[in-house]
């Protein structure tokens, strides 16, 4: 689960990058260095630079590293070697400790920037933030100057040079006030300050706790206090309107402990691997300019760790032998993690070694307990990747990464693990498998079962930190009946990718006798293949463009022979193969099996949720989870109506990228809904359950029916069906859809049966949805391409056949209702039909 944070949490680290084109000094400009000559006729400025020994006195406590750090009395100094001036580094700011109550936790990223140091005039040292938007590929070409002139990086801070190093190859600056203060580049993101209702920084309650330095990074730990006031109350509460900390009410201030890691980026960026939409990796990008272009190039590349064979193993690697990488990927377990869950988190990480073997590496990744006695290590140190454990009631986990924006090289990752993710795992497993697994039939699982559930989520989140996106299409490659095949699912799993949101095998029936091996997700065929595509080192190529051609051929050959390697994006709103929480290649068949199991579970809920002294909270919780699962099945099916398959291809592959969902599949979807949803699902309305926790004042069945109709009869879906009909020989038309819905929703008009309250509500909802289409407005759509979100407005329904089709449907429906009124034998049915007939007339023929 990735914190979306869609949430998704999406999700990408788009910090910037710089080229030397952005350094505005010209060759020979001496004004930027103290040793340079002043302009003729000008009086040389009085220098504030002191001898080194007068600044870094005998009292100094010094430590060498990326920057040599000196602590003199209450002052902190950086001594910055000239060799890293102009070199890019990342400043990654994390919360170390946070106030409670606003949903942020120690270990989470607060801010990140790419920066570089450069000498300025008047004995200044500048700190520039670097924003990578465009680069010129060749500094000898004229277009290089155009890029330089159009992309100047801002000066984030200026420091007086206090001294030069003893050998004149380094510069000393005072960083005390910079890190104590509220400087955006090493502090909280401004949006977070607004979100948390933070005011000004209180200098008397803010200080530097310590600064430590290492060969490639310097770590700054600060305590910062901001004034704060409670967010204004709103009724009803407005999501995202502000989340003030409870401490704001108690003290009028909040205090954070913050750690900023200044991490030097590689001098030579890692070779990029260019993004391909047929394999699911997160991506970054920038624009590339050259003189010989006829259009600009967008360089889009995946995020991945730098895995390379050792020099002495290169020949063996090229022969196909497994070798260990130069540098292993290492994850540490937060020492705040309960000890009994640590082995399962570790196992979830180590499970990825099988995938890396397909890329040619053995022992490529490992998880370890944090060495608690080692005082030289810090959980916030950007050299270390950590699974951070949060004391939180949030039911989630997420797996981000920090990467070099020039190349996509992943530098480190801190997985966020919320304590209450175990509740989510319990509820999923209970509702999806209790019909077939007796271990799921309680409110508290044994440690082994919960541990294995944790292991599955650990593997999923680590997959994200390796660069992998969700593959929501993976489960669609498995025939539904294979999900009931014990030998098949226990050998292969119920989905080829742990990066899918396939959860657990809810299709399996009790008589199938499938064990945990066929119920749980695991790292599968697609995951191993994706790691191979992203991480295998290609020998003998000169650049990433040459790699791209080789990798494209690999995709064609591999996916062509094994459909289980299909990648389906997490953001396609139209493809019914790409859905969250679904299973199998046919939503209707899979959902029918799922409902069979829900019917088995619901009658046992009172027994399976029973705990001493419980006041039916457990029963309510699990009934609600069961209802949510049922609702998921309905919307899995709905996505088939007006569906469009999208299968990215290169020109070497045959077939279309876009295909309309077959008419028969769409008709099957409507028939399913007529049977399972629009025919009142009375099995969900067990009074012996509902009367234990639910007052009879709301009706969930009507709510889900109304939501389903709102989705099916949305202007956007109907427009899509109209346009798609022009691209297929046998379309499923709006008229076909209305006709098929009428067969289920209005069956009483031909049978003369009394219409009960559930059906009356359904029919009123249907009528209102059609009336709304007479004057429909354009909708909005959101898409995600692996690196950015985009929002677009749909076509205007009034420029389509949708209003006309809705009008025709209402005219026909009114005629049928009027014809049925004389045959209605009970007053409620008769009054209901007369009301609808009049209501349709008012909509079609509004009074002046």
Buried (B, 14 or more C-beta within 10 A) or exposed (E): BBBEBBBBBBBBBBBBBBBEBBBEBEEEEEBBBBEEEEEEEEEEEEEEBBEBEEBBEEEBEEBEBBBBBBBBEEBBBBBBBBEBBBBBBBBBBBBBEBBEBBBBBBBBBBBBBBBBBBBBBEBBBBBBBBBBEBBBBEEEBEBBEBBBEEBEBEEBBEBEBBBBBEEEEBBBBBBBBBBBBBBBBBBBBEEBBEBBBBBEBBEEEBBBEEBBBBEBBBBBBBBBBBBBEBBEEEEEEEEEEBBBBEBBEEBEBBBBBBBBBBBBBBEEBBBBBBBBBBBBBBBBBBBBBEEEEEEEEEBBBBBBBBBBBEEEBBEBBBEEEBBEBEEEBBBBBBBBBEEEBBBBBBBBBBBBBBBBBBBBBEBBBBBEBBEEEEEEEBBBBBBBBBBBBBEBEBBBBBBBBBBBBBBBBBBBBBBBBBBBBBBBBBBBBBBBBBBBBEBBBBBEBEEEBBBBBBBBBBBBBBBBBBBBBBBBBBBBBBBBBBBBBBEBBBEBBBBBBBBBBBBBBBBBBEEBEBEBBBBBBBBBBBBBBBBBBBBBBEEEBEEBEEBBEEBBEBBBEBBEEBEBBBBBBBBBEBBBBBBBBBBBBBBBBBBBBBBBBBBBBBEEBBEBBEEEEEEBEBBBBBBBBBBEBBBBBBBBBBBBBBBBBBBBBEEEBEEEEEBBBBBEBBBBBBBBBBEBBBBBBEEBEBEEBBEBBBEEEEBBBBEBBBBBBEBBBBBBBBBBBBBBBEEEEEBBBBEBBBEBBBEBBBBBBEEEBBBBEBBBBBBBBBBBBBBBBBEBEBBEEEEBBBBEBEEEEBBEBEEBBBBEBBBBBBEEBBEBBBEBBEBBEEEEBBEBBBBBBEBBBEBEEEEE
